[in-house]
Amino acid sequence: MTNPPKTDLEGFHRFVGRLLASQAARLISPEEAIKLWREEQKSLRFIQEGLDDIAAGRTKSVEQFDRDFRERHGLN
């Protein structure tokens, strides 16, 4: 596994390098590459938030989720 980037610019550089190595590079514009980078960063932030929640014990069982969901949506 590679080391995480030290800056956003370094991370963007790595992202573009991966993109250029793929077939997709011929199909997208620089503006679309930036959009994809931002979407990836947003997804990574959400994943990290979820991992932080797990580490902090802010989770519930599937059974509890199911009960809460059914109650909230009148599905009992």
PLY file of the C-alpha trace (Angstrom):
ply
format ascii 1.0
element vertex 76
property float x
property float y
property float z
element edge 75
property int vertex1
property int vertex2
end_header
0.00 0.00 0.00
1.27 3.49 -0.81
1.71 6.22 1.74
-1.17 8.69 1.99
-0.58 12.03 0.25
0.78 14.85 2.37
-1.29 17.50 0.60
-4.44 17.71 -1.47
-2.32 18.66 -4.47
-0.16 15.57 -4.04
-3.29 13.44 -3.71
-4.78 15.01 -6.81
-1.55 14.34 -8.68
-1.75 10.64 -7.73
-5.44 10.54 -8.71
-4.70 12.02 -12.13
-1.82 9.58 -12.58
-4.16 6.65 -11.93
-6.72 8.17 -14.27
-4.17 8.65 -17.05
-3.10 5.02 -16.70
-6.66 3.90 -17.39
-8.68 3.86 -20.57
-11.01 6.48 -19.08
-8.40 9.21 -19.57
-9.25 9.45 -23.25
-12.92 9.98 -22.49
-12.98 12.81 -19.96
-12.03 16.46 -19.84
-9.84 18.10 -17.19
-12.98 19.58 -15.64
-14.53 16.12 -15.40
-11.33 14.82 -13.77
-11.62 17.51 -11.10
-15.28 16.58 -10.54
-14.35 12.91 -10.16
-11.56 13.84 -7.71
-13.98 15.86 -5.58
-16.53 13.02 -5.59
-13.83 10.55 -4.55
-12.69 12.83 -1.72
-16.28 13.23 -0.50
-16.75 9.43 -0.52
-13.50 8.94 1.38
-14.60 11.46 4.02
-17.90 9.59 4.49
-16.06 6.28 4.80
-13.70 7.78 7.39
-16.67 9.16 9.35
-18.19 5.68 9.40
-14.96 4.12 10.58
-14.66 6.79 13.27
-18.22 6.02 14.41
-17.39 2.32 14.65
-14.22 3.03 16.62
-16.15 5.29 19.01
-18.93 2.73 19.51
-21.59 4.85 17.77
-23.29 1.88 16.13
-26.45 -0.15 16.54
-27.33 -3.72 15.75
-29.17 -4.64 12.56
-32.11 -5.70 14.71
-32.27 -2.31 16.41
-31.95 -0.52 13.07
-34.79 -2.64 11.67
-37.05 -1.83 14.64
-36.27 1.88 14.42
-36.76 1.96 10.65
-40.08 0.13 10.79
-41.36 2.38 13.56
-40.24 5.55 11.79
-41.96 4.51 8.54
-45.09 2.95 10.04
-44.24 -0.55 8.89
-45.02 -2.39 12.14
0 1
1 2
2 3
3 4
4 5
5 6
6 7
7 8
8 9
9 10
10 11
11 12
12 13
13 14
14 15
15 16
16 17
17 18
18 19
19 20
20 21
21 22
22 23
23 24
24 25
25 26
26 27
27 28
28 29
29 30
30 31
31 32
32 33
33 34
34 35
35 36
36 37
37 38
38 39
39 40
40 41
41 42
42 43
43 44
44 45
45 46
46 47
47 48
48 49
49 50
50 51
51 52
52 53
53 54
54 55
55 56
56 57
57 58
58 59
59 60
60 61
61 62
62 63
63 64
64 65
65 66
66 67
67 68
68 69
69 70
70 71
71 72
72 73
73 74
74 75
